[in-house]
Amino acid sequence: MIDQRVPDIALPATNAQTIRLPALRGKIVVLYFYPKDNTPGCTNETRDFGALYPQFDAAGAVVLGVSRDSLKSHENFKAKLELPFELLADTEEVACQAFDVIRMKNMYGKQVRGIERSTFVIDREGVVRREWRKVKVDGHAEEVLHFVHSL
């Protein structure tokens, strides 16, 4: 995905919005994919992005979280964590497929299809400039912010 133009994807988002990735040109976009609302790792990752959001905003970046959860689940998750950014509901896996984040994973000894925790930074021209795959939560949001400052 690096150095490729972001696909023309529109997804329903919290706050009664539909977000179309190409419409965000002119801003840096941090698009992070996470497996599931209200799970420990996803909660910590989302909380970290929320805590650093003022710094992302000051750097001209929009932060968007994406999972396959429903919009209702996202609305509850956003309210619970008091998030200052939107969450996108990719129930049809449109963005997940475009960014190739669906993987077979082991869960309690069974193989299941799920989102591999991944983050993409898209520049102001709509081109993917950095990607992180198999993300470890601790320190990740800070690392992404550091990269955003380099753009």
N, C-alpha and C positions, 0 to 999 in steps of 0.2 A: 504493500500500500504506500510505502514511502515514495514521495515525489509524484504521486497520482492525484488527480483532481477528485474531490469528494463526490460520491455518487449523488444523483438528484433524488433524495429521499425526503418524504414528509411523514412525520409521525405525530400521533396525538400526544399531548403533553399536559402536565399539571397546569392548574390555573386556567383551564378551559381554552388552551391554545393548541394550534397545530404548528409544529416547527419544521421548516423546510431547510435542510442544510445549506443549499446554495444561496438562500436568502440572507445568510449570515456573513456573506462576503464583506470585507472591510473590518471584520473583527477576528481575533484569534479565537478558535473554538477548542475547548478541552472536552472531548467526548470519551466518557469512561463507561465501560460495560461491566456490569456486575451480575452475579448469579440470581440473587433473590432478596427482596425487601425483608427487613426485620430479622435477618440472620446475623450472627455476631461479626463476621468479617466484613460483610457488606455495610452493616451499620457503622462500624469503625471507619471504613474507607469513606463513606458518605459524610460522616461527621467531620473527618479531617478536611475534605474538600470544602465543607461548609465553614469551618473555622478559618480557613485561608481565603475564603471567597473575597473579602475586601481587597486583599492583595492581588488576586487574579483580576478583579474588576479594575483596580488602579492600573494594571498592566494592559488593559484593553481586551481582556479575555472573557469569554462566556463559558461557563461550566455547565455541562449537561450530563446527567446520569441516564443510562439506558439499561433496562432489563426486560424480560418477557412477562413481567407481572402486569396485571390489569391497571387501568387508570385509577380505579377506586383504591387499589392497594397502594399505588404511588401517592395518591392524595393523602392517605392516612400516614404513610411513611414520611412524607414531606412535612406534614403538620407536626408529627411526633418529634422530629429532629429540628423543627423550625428552620428549614432550609431556605436560603436566599436565592436558590436557582431551581430550574425546572427539571423534572424527571420525565423521560420519554417512555411510552408504553409500546414495546415492540412485540406485541402478542403474535404477530404473523411472521416474525423473524426476518423482516425485510432488511433492517440495518445489520442484524447479526450475520446474515448471509453475505451482505455486501462487504462487511469488514472481516469476514471469515473468523468469527469468534466462537462458533459452536463446535464443541469437542465431545468425544466420549470420555466420561469421567467415572471413577470408582466411587460409589457412595454406599457405605455399609456392605461392601463386598459385591455389590451389583453394578453392572455397567449401565450408565444413564447418559442421555444427551443433555448437555448443559452449556452455559456460557463460561468460557475461559476468561477470567478476570483480565481485562485488557484496557489500555488507554491510548487514545490518539490525539495528537495536537495538529490542528489544521490552521494554516497561516491565513493572513488577510485576503489572499487571492484564491482561497478555497482548495489549497493543495496540502495533502498530508505531509507533515515535516518530521514527525517522530511517532513511533509506536512502542508501546511496552506490552509484552505478552506474559502470561503466567505471573501476573503481578503479585508481589508480596505487599501487604497493606502497610506495614510499619515504614514510615518515612516516604511513602510513595507520593502523596500529595505535595510534599515539599520538593521532591525531585522534579515533579511536573512543573511546579511554579518556577523553579530555577531555570528549566528549559524555556518556559514562556518568556522569562526576562531576557533570554538570549536572542529572541526574535526581533 
